[in-house]
Amino acid sequence: MKRLMSNLHEIGEIGKTEEGYNRIEFSREYFRAAETFLDKLKKLGLKAWIDEVGNVIGEKAGRYPELPYIIIGSHLDTVKNGGLYDGNLGVMCALECMELLAENETVTDHTIRIAAFNAEEGLRLGGTFGSIAVFGTGNIEKENNLEELPEVGLTMENIRNSKWEENKIGAYLELHIEQGDQLFKKGKTIGIVNGIVGIERYRIKINGESNHGGTTSMESRKDAVKTAGELITYMYSLCEKYPHPFVFTIGDIKISPACYNVIPEYAELFVEIRDMKRENIYSFIADIKEFSKRYKDTETEFIHVLEKYPYVLDENIRNIIEKVCIKNNISYMELSSGAGHDAMCVPEDKPAVMIFVPSENGISHNKMEFTSESDIEMGTLTMFETLLEMDKQI
């Protein structure tokens, strides 16, 4: 554990400020961390490199080179003023697994590939950019902000050159902090993740009519904000009919002309819905659209911005994790992830799985983010033993 924690803090110090941890994708701090991690892989005797989109990759050859790889890792980048553990912990736990394989002189049947992904947070190029590039999944031109490519020194050719051979992808295992409070509240050490929620984003545009705020009677107004306010209230009441992990968020509201004495002619709501069940998301949006029709004095337009399908994680490997927890008397629970992760970029015909460890008080994307050393130790043990079983079974 001393080695793992030392590695965790060494990477964390790169870009650390009083406000938090900063290794923004493609930044100088990110590449300092990437080079530091690359050196650690090379010192272990791994074949290692930084690919053309900034991912750090290492390989420990297996006994049977014809078998597909087992991939372990997470992301090395952060949000602005983020925490120590998000992404970084998963990468360092994967590194510790490699260290343990070397120490024990374990030769696996499969080649083990370790990956520290770039640009998972999506502050410039859209979320999970590095993992989408290597796995070749999704519509990268639609889902990512590719107009930013020249700004970070990339071309589409770099993305194409980073893609892995699909027949070499065997399975994927990632440890991550939960970034929620379920494990912490329930006193569980390990979360066995059954899936990653789907995400839908809409911009709801409401058009009314500007008029004098002092001389226009209340019954004569075509007030975009009134419609927006009632839509917001309806959405909050509607979401109560859907069980966890369903969530919706209004992340921004725009109003025009935004003057004290002018009735707003325009309002816009930035809405995101997440759930494991696509039918719940579709039902929620359909209900809102139907509700909006009752407002005859304003016009409401729904613009679909983003759709990411729910991603179900592999049941067989989840069963392996459960058996490892039972064997080692580690408390656990099954849960879904409300946040996106690199794991959801693995092709759906390849087994992928995630292990969560607790986030104290559910805090993440914040310098106060914390996971106890004892939980990290149990998480690493679970990950390592799961990796060994995966090598035998897939």
C-alpha positions as CSV (number, residue, x, y, z in Angstrom):
1,M,0.0,0.0,0.0
2,K,2.9,2.3,0.7
3,R,4.0,2.1,-2.9
4,L,0.5,2.6,-4.3
5,M,-0.2,5.6,-2.1
6,S,3.2,7.1,-3.0
7,N,2.5,6.7,-6.7
8,L,-1.0,8.2,-6.3
9,H,0.4,11.3,-4.5
10,E,3.3,11.7,-6.9
11,I,0.9,12.0,-9.9
12,G,-1.4,14.2,-7.8
13,E,1.3,16.7,-7.1
14,I,1.6,17.5,-10.8
15,G,-0.7,20.4,-11.4
16,K,-1.8,20.6,-7.8
17,T,-2.9,24.1,-6.5
18,E,-4.7,25.5,-3.5
19,E,-8.0,25.1,-5.4
20,G,-7.5,21.5,-6.4
21,Y,-5.8,19.1,-8.8
22,N,-5.3,20.1,-12.4
23,R,-4.2,17.8,-15.2
24,I,-6.5,19.1,-17.9
25,E,-6.5,17.0,-21.1
26,F,-3.6,17.9,-23.4
27,S,-2.2,20.5,-20.9
28,R,1.5,20.7,-20.0
29,E,0.6,19.2,-16.6
30,Y,-1.2,16.3,-18.2
31,F,1.8,15.4,-20.3
32,R,4.2,15.8,-17.3
33,A,2.0,13.2,-15.5
34,A,1.9,11.0,-18.6
35,E,5.7,11.0,-18.9
36,T,6.0,10.2,-15.2
37,F,3.6,7.3,-15.5
38,L,5.4,6.1,-18.7
39,D,8.7,6.0,-16.8
40,K,7.1,3.8,-14.1
41,L,5.9,1.3,-16.7
42,K,9.3,1.1,-18.4
43,K,11.0,0.6,-15.0
44,L,8.7,-2.5,-14.6
45,G,10.1,-3.8,-17.8
46,L,6.9,-3.3,-19.8
47,K,6.7,-2.4,-23.4
48,A,5.3,1.1,-23.0
49,W,4.5,4.2,-25.1
50,I,2.3,7.3,-25.4
51,D,0.0,7.0,-28.3
52,E,-1.0,9.7,-30.8
53,V,-3.9,11.0,-28.7
54,G,-2.0,11.1,-25.4
55,N,-3.0,7.8,-23.8
56,V,-0.2,6.0,-21.9
57,I,-0.1,2.3,-22.8
58,G,1.9,-0.5,-21.3
59,E,2.0,-4.3,-22.0
60,K,3.1,-7.4,-20.1
61,A,3.4,-10.2,-22.5
62,G,1.3,-13.3,-21.8
63,R,2.2,-17.0,-22.2
64,Y,0.0,-17.2,-25.3
65,P,0.5,-14.2,-27.6
66,E,-2.4,-15.3,-29.8
67,L,-4.9,-14.7,-27.1
68,P,-6.6,-11.2,-26.9
69,Y,-5.5,-8.7,-24.3
70,I,-7.0,-8.1,-20.9
71,I,-7.0,-4.3,-20.4
72,I,-6.8,-2.6,-17.0
73,G,-6.7,1.1,-16.2
74,S,-8.6,4.3,-16.0
75,H,-8.0,8.0,-16.9
76,L,-5.1,10.3,-16.0
77,D,-6.7,13.7,-16.7
78,T,-8.8,15.8,-14.3
79,V,-11.6,18.3,-14.3
80,K,-10.5,21.9,-13.4
81,N,-9.7,22.0,-9.6
82,G,-10.6,18.3,-9.3
83,G,-9.7,15.7,-6.6
84,L,-6.8,13.4,-6.0
85,Y,-8.7,10.1,-6.6
86,D,-10.9,10.5,-9.7
87,G,-9.2,8.4,-12.5
88,N,-5.8,8.6,-10.8
89,L,-6.7,5.9,-8.3
90,G,-7.9,3.5,-11.0
91,V,-4.6,4.0,-12.9
92,M,-2.5,3.5,-9.8
93,C,-4.4,0.4,-8.7
94,A,-3.8,-1.0,-12.2
95,L,-0.1,-0.2,-11.9
96,E,-0.1,-2.0,-8.5
97,C,-1.6,-5.0,-10.2
98,M,1.3,-5.0,-12.6
99,E,3.8,-4.6,-9.8
100,L,2.3,-7.6,-8.0
101,L,2.5,-9.7,-11.1
102,A,6.2,-8.8,-11.4
103,E,6.9,-9.4,-7.7
104,N,5.2,-12.8,-7.7
105,E,6.8,-13.7,-11.1
106,T,3.3,-14.5,-12.4
107,V,3.0,-15.2,-16.0
108,T,-0.5,-14.8,-17.2
109,D,-2.0,-16.6,-20.2
110,H,-3.2,-13.4,-21.7
111,T,-1.1,-10.3,-22.4
112,I,-2.1,-7.6,-19.8
113,R,-2.4,-4.2,-21.3
114,I,-2.5,-1.2,-18.9
115,A,-4.0,2.1,-20.1
116,A,-4.0,5.6,-18.6
117,F,-6.5,7.4,-20.8
118,N,-6.4,11.0,-21.8
119,A,-9.4,13.3,-22.1
120,E,-12.0,11.3,-20.2
121,E,-13.4,14.4,-18.6
122,G,-14.1,16.0,-21.9
123,L,-13.3,19.6,-21.1
124,R,-12.1,20.3,-24.6
125,L,-12.8,17.3,-26.9
126,G,-15.9,15.7,-25.3
127,G,-16.0,12.9,-22.8
128,T,-14.0,9.7,-23.0
129,F,-12.1,10.9,-26.1
130,G,-9.0,8.8,-25.5
131,S,-10.9,5.6,-24.9
132,I,-13.3,6.2,-27.8
133,A,-10.2,6.6,-30.0
134,V,-8.6,3.3,-29.1
135,F,-11.7,1.2,-28.9
136,G,-13.1,2.7,-32.1
137,T,-16.7,2.9,-30.7
138,G,-19.3,5.5,-31.0
139,N,-19.5,8.3,-33.6
140,I,-16.5,10.3,-32.6
141,E,-17.2,13.1,-35.1
142,K,-20.7,13.5,-33.7
143,E,-20.1,13.0,-30.0
144,N,-16.8,14.9,-29.6
145,N,-15.8,18.5,-30.2
146,L,-13.5,17.8,-33.1
147,E,-13.2,21.5,-34.1
148,E,-10.8,21.7,-31.1
149,L,-8.4,19.1,-32.7
150,P,-6.1,21.7,-34.2
151,E,-5.9,23.5,-30.9
152,V,-4.4,20.4,-29.2
153,G,-2.2,19.5,-32.2
154,L,-4.3,16.6,-33.4
155,T,-5.8,15.5,-36.7
156,M,-8.2,12.7,-37.6
157,E,-5.2,10.7,-38.8
158,N,-3.9,10.7,-35.2
159,I,-7.2,9.3,-34.0
160,R,-7.3,6.6,-36.7
161,N,-3.7,5.6,-35.9
162,S,-4.5,5.2,-32.2
163,K,-7.3,2.6,-32.8
164,W,-6.5,-0.9,-31.4
165,E,-7.1,-4.1,-33.4
166,E,-10.6,-5.3,-32.3
167,N,-9.6,-8.9,-32.3
168,K,-6.9,-8.1,-29.7
169,I,-9.4,-6.7,-27.2
170,G,-10.3,-9.5,-24.8
171,A,-11.8,-7.9,-21.7
172,Y,-11.6,-4.7,-19.7
173,L,-11.4,-4.1,-15.9
174,E,-11.5,-0.7,-14.3
175,L,-11.4,0.4,-10.6
176,H,-12.9,3.8,-9.9
177,I,-14.1,5.9,-7.0
178,E,-17.9,5.8,-6.9
179,Q,-18.3,9.6,-7.0
180,G,-21.7,9.1,-5.3
181,D,-22.7,8.3,-1.7
182,Q,-24.3,4.9,-1.8
183,L,-21.3,2.8,-0.7
184,F,-20.4,5.4,2.0
185,K,-24.0,5.6,3.4
186,K,-24.4,1.9,3.4
187,G,-21.0,1.1,4.9
188,K,-19.9,-1.1,1.9
189,T,-16.3,-1.4,0.7
190,I,-16.8,-2.6,-2.8
191,G,-19.4,-1.6,-5.5
192,I,-19.9,-4.2,-8.2
193,V,-21.1,-2.0,-11.1
194,N,-23.9,-3.6,-13.1
195,G,-24.1,-0.8,-15.7
196,I,-23.5,2.8,-16.7
197,V,-26.5,5.0,-17.2
198,G,-27.6,6.4,-20.5
199,I,-27.6,10.1,-21.0
200,E,-30.0,12.4,-23.0
201,R,-29.5,16.1,-23.3
202,Y,-32.0,18.7,-24.6
203,R,-32.2,22.4,-25.0
204,I,-35.8,23.5,-24.5
205,K,-36.4,26.8,-26.2
206,I,-39.5,28.8,-25.3
207,N,-40.6,31.8,-27.4
208,G,-43.1,34.4,-26.1
209,E,-43.3,38.2,-26.7
210,S,-41.5,41.1,-25.1
211,N,-43.7,43.9,-23.7
212,H,-43.7,46.6,-21.1
213,G,-43.4,45.1,-17.6
214,G,-45.5,47.9,-16.0
215,T,-48.3,48.4,-18.5
216,T,-49.1,44.9,-19.7
217,S,-51.7,43.2,-17.6
218,M,-50.9,39.7,-16.2
219,E,-53.6,38.0,-18.4
220,S,-52.3,39.7,-21.5
221,R,-48.7,38.5,-21.2
222,K,-46.9,36.0,-23.5
223,D,-44.3,35.4,-20.8
224,A,-41.6,32.8,-21.7
225,V,-40.4,32.7,-18.1
226,K,-43.8,31.8,-16.8
227,T,-43.9,28.8,-19.2
228,A,-40.4,27.9,-18.3
229,G,-41.1,28.1,-14.6
230,E,-44.1,25.8,-14.8
231,L,-42.2,23.4,-17.0
232,I,-39.5,23.2,-14.4
233,T,-42.0,22.6,-11.6
234,Y,-43.6,19.8,-13.7
235,M,-40.3,18.1,-14.4
236,Y,-39.3,18.0,-10.8
237,S,-42.7,16.5,-9.8
238,L,-42.6,14.0,-12.8
239,C,-39.2,12.6,-11.9
240,E,-40.5,11.3,-8.6
241,K,-42.3,8.5,-10.4
242,Y,-39.0,7.0,-11.6
243,P,-36.8,5.0,-9.1
244,H,-33.0,5.5,-8.6
245,P,-30.7,5.8,-10.6
246,F,-33.0,8.0,-12.7
247,V,-31.9,11.7,-12.3
248,F,-32.6,14.8,-14.3
249,T,-30.7,18.2,-14.1
250,I,-31.4,21.7,-15.4
251,G,-27.8,22.8,-15.8
252,D,-28.4,26.3,-17.2
253,I,-31.3,28.7,-17.8
254,K,-31.1,31.6,-20.3
255,I,-33.5,34.5,-20.4
256,S,-33.9,37.4,-22.9
257,P,-33.9,40.3,-22.8
258,A,-33.1,40.0,-19.1
259,C,-34.3,43.5,-17.9
260,Y,-36.3,44.4,-14.8
261,N,-39.1,46.1,-16.7
262,V,-39.4,43.9,-19.9
263,I,-41.5,40.8,-20.1
264,P,-39.1,38.0,-21.3
265,E,-39.7,37.0,-24.9
266,Y,-37.3,34.0,-24.7
267,A,-36.2,31.4,-22.2
268,E,-34.0,28.4,-22.7
269,L,-33.5,25.4,-20.4
270,F,-30.5,23.0,-20.6
271,V,-31.8,19.7,-19.5
272,E,-30.0,16.4,-18.9
273,I,-31.7,13.0,-18.1
274,R,-29.8,9.9,-17.0
275,D,-31.1,6.3,-16.3
276,M,-30.2,2.7,-16.9
277,K,-33.6,2.3,-18.7
278,R,-33.9,4.1,-22.0
279,E,-37.7,3.7,-21.9
280,N,-37.8,5.8,-18.7
281,I,-35.8,8.6,-20.4
282,Y,-38.1,8.5,-23.5
283,S,-41.2,8.5,-21.3
284,F,-40.0,11.5,-19.3
285,I,-39.3,13.6,-22.4
286,A,-42.6,12.6,-24.0
287,D,-44.5,13.7,-20.9
288,I,-42.8,17.0,-20.9
289,K,-43.5,17.6,-24.6
290,E,-47.2,16.8,-24.0
291,F,-47.3,19.1,-21.0
292,S,-45.8,22.0,-22.9
293,K,-48.7,22.0,-25.4
294,R,-51.1,23.5,-22.9
295,Y,-49.3,26.9,-23.1
296,K,-51.0,28.6,-26.1
297,D,-49.4,32.0,-25.6
298,T,-45.8,30.7,-26.0
299,E,-44.1,28.2,-28.4
300,T,-41.9,25.5,-27.1
301,E,-39.2,23.7,-29.1
302,F,-37.2,20.7,-28.0
303,I,-33.7,20.3,-29.5
304,H,-32.0,17.0,-29.0
305,V,-28.3,17.6,-28.2
306,L,-26.9,14.3,-27.0
307,E,-27.9,10.6,-26.7
308,K,-25.7,8.0,-25.1
309,Y,-27.2,4.6,-24.5
310,P,-27.0,2.7,-21.2
311,Y,-24.1,0.3,-21.0
312,V,-24.6,-3.1,-19.3
313,L,-21.4,-4.5,-17.7
314,D,-20.5,-8.2,-18.0
315,E,-22.4,-10.5,-15.7
316,N,-19.9,-13.3,-15.6
317,I,-17.1,-11.0,-14.5
318,R,-19.4,-9.4,-12.0
319,N,-19.9,-12.9,-10.5
320,I,-16.1,-13.3,-10.3
321,I,-15.9,-10.0,-8.3
322,E,-18.6,-11.2,-6.0
323,K,-16.8,-14.5,-5.3
324,V,-13.6,-12.6,-4.6
325,C,-15.4,-10.4,-2.1
326,I,-17.0,-13.3,-0.3
327,K,-13.7,-15.2,-0.2
328,N,-11.9,-12.2,1.4
329,N,-14.9,-11.3,3.7
330,I,-15.2,-7.8,2.0
331,S,-18.5,-6.1,2.2
332,Y,-20.0,-5.3,-1.2
333,M,-23.2,-4.3,-3.0
334,E,-24.3,-4.1,-6.6
335,L,-25.1,-0.6,-8.1
336,S,-25.1,1.3,-11.3
337,S,-23.0,4.2,-12.3
338,G,-24.6,7.6,-12.7
339,A,-21.4,9.0,-14.3
340,G,-19.8,8.1,-17.6
341,H,-16.6,6.1,-17.6
342,D,-14.0,4.8,-20.1
343,A,-15.5,1.3,-19.6
344,M,-18.6,2.3,-21.6
345,C,-16.4,2.7,-24.7
346,V,-15.4,-0.9,-24.8
347,P,-17.2,-2.7,-27.8
348,E,-20.4,-4.2,-26.5
349,D,-19.4,-7.7,-27.6
350,K,-16.3,-7.6,-25.3
351,P,-16.7,-8.2,-21.6
352,A,-16.1,-5.1,-19.5
353,V,-16.6,-4.5,-15.8
354,M,-16.0,-1.9,-13.1
355,I,-15.2,-2.0,-9.4
356,F,-16.2,1.0,-7.2
357,V,-14.6,2.0,-3.9
358,P,-16.4,4.5,-1.6
359,S,-16.2,8.3,-2.0
360,E,-16.5,9.9,1.5
361,N,-19.7,11.8,1.7
362,G,-20.2,11.3,-2.0
363,I,-17.9,14.2,-2.9
364,S,-16.0,14.2,-6.2
365,H,-14.8,16.7,-8.8
366,N,-13.6,18.6,-5.8
367,K,-10.3,18.9,-3.9
368,M,-12.1,17.4,-0.8
369,E,-12.6,14.1,-2.7
370,F,-11.4,11.3,-0.4
371,T,-11.2,7.5,-0.2
372,S,-9.7,5.8,2.8
373,E,-6.5,3.8,2.5
374,S,-8.2,0.7,3.9
375,D,-10.9,0.9,1.2
376,I,-8.1,1.4,-1.4
377,E,-6.3,-1.7,-0.1
378,M,-9.4,-3.8,-0.3
379,G,-10.2,-2.4,-3.8
380,T,-6.8,-3.3,-5.1
381,L,-6.9,-6.8,-3.6
382,T,-10.3,-7.3,-5.3
383,M,-9.1,-6.0,-8.6
384,F,-5.9,-8.1,-8.5
385,E,-7.7,-11.4,-7.7
386,T,-10.4,-10.6,-10.2
387,L,-7.7,-10.1,-12.9
388,L,-6.2,-13.4,-12.1
389,E,-9.5,-15.2,-12.4
390,M,-10.3,-13.4,-15.6
391,D,-7.1,-14.7,-17.0
392,K,-8.2,-18.2,-16.3
393,Q,-11.8,-17.9,-17.4
394,I,-12.1,-15.6,-20.5
